[in-house]
Amino acid sequence: EYSLKMPKSITHESLLLDIKQALEFEAKVLAPMRDAACLGATLIQLSPYVMRVDKGRGTEHLERLKVLLERLDTSAFAYAVEFRHRSWLEGGGLAGEAQDLLRERNVAACAVDGPTMPPLVEDTAAHSYLRFHGHNADIWFKKKPEDGRMNRYDYNYREEELLPWKKRLESMHGTVRAYFNNHPHANAVKNAKLFESLTGVNPGSPKIEKQSDLSSFF
């Protein structure tokens, strides 16, 4: 199966969530993939500048998200929302109103491992979604690193950094989809195979030390 992320033109450009484009994406892209039995989950990644309530713009983004999820067919498609601004947090977790909205629509709250959000696991859907972004906190908001790293995702996880997620997986519901976004130097593939081994999904998974090791998969 293939999981997709909604285009930035829907989730980022207006900061208001383009509902018309989202419905077109669902009908023209997601539905054919579902009918072909090759669709996994679809991620709605909010812009890091989208706050729960943007007082400066007078925008209630929670209400806008509610309208979007009510229009999408969340009963037919597995959706997940990735919140990236800390205004969505409250009392050590995702704000109650946001949790309630996701539960009503059976939409997963994307669990995130990265520099900007805490590693929260919220039970809001019959499926779960997890993204690993790396731990480059020092260059996360820089356009171009000055120390040889390709970009902010240029990160290779150590085993001890992934082990806490083995425990957290126990509280995740239904089908659990985990994705590594640390793509430079094939780190995403290397770390995904390591994570498979650590979690017992594929104990015999070959260890990948360098990019050239990927040739064994072809």
Secondary structure, 3 states (H helix, E strand, C coil): CEEEECCHHHHCCCCCCCHHHHHHHHHHHHHHHHHCCCEEEEEEECCCCCCCEECCCCEEHHHHHHHHHHHCCCCCCEEEEECCCHHHEECCEECHHHHHHHHHHCCEECEEECCCCCCCCCCCCCEEEEEECCCCHHHCCCCCCCCCCCCCCCCCCCHHHHHHHHHHHHHCCCEEEEEECCCHHHHHHHHHHHHHHHHCCCCCCCCCCCHHHHHHHC
